[in-house]
Amino acid sequence: MNAGILAVESIEKFGEFETLFFRGEGYTNAERLDYASRMATLLQEQGVKPGDTVAVMMMNSPDVTAAFHAIWRAGAAILPVIPQLTPNEVNYLLQDSGAKVMLTSPQLANAADQARKDVATFEKMLCFGESSVEDATNIASMVALAPPMENLTDRCKDDLAILMYTSGTTGKPKGVMLSHNNILVNHRAIASIRPLEPKTRGMSLLPMS
């Protein structure tokens, strides 16, 4: 069981269609799946293993949704980090979650670099573009060259899929563990309660991460 099956089912059920619109450009579900599958291979090549936690601290872009699927496809769990957090706040999330890898954007690389300081589990920063962080790996052009990972990594239904942190308004943020089964059941429940016509468009107003 892997929540990444949702992207596969989209193509199997509806065929190829434009599923994401960003800054005037449309992307199809098949294009996104192919790109994310290549990213999954790259993550694997960079040492990401099933059960690892990968932080995603990125500016709004289609790379965010691709990263989420890629992490699941590789069998790892997602730690979404909104870019508005301070380095100290992000450091706490990295420490508490035991994240090994962070995916980030050039604009956030310096903050991410500060945030990873003294995190014993942290191994690698992967950036979608060039940055001034000396040991950050620019993967922007590497993704397209990687072969797509053909199959989803099999996970148990109770395996961690996403680690969401609370706001921490009355103390330190708490990590809320969502399993692959949590994601799939929630998605399918909403779809059954509020079915939408195919190709219905929605607007996302929150940070994509």
ABEGO torsion letter per residue (X at the ends): XBAAAAAAAAAAAAEBBBABBBGGBBBBAAAAAAAAAAAAAAAAAAGBBBGBBBBBBBBBBAAAAAAAAAAAAAGBBBBBBBAABBAAAAAAAAAAAGBABBBBBAAAAAAAAAAABGBAABABBBBBEBBABAABBBAAAAAAABBBBABBBBBBAABBABBBBBAGAAEBBBBBBBBAAAAAAAAAAAAAABBBBBGBBBBBABBAX
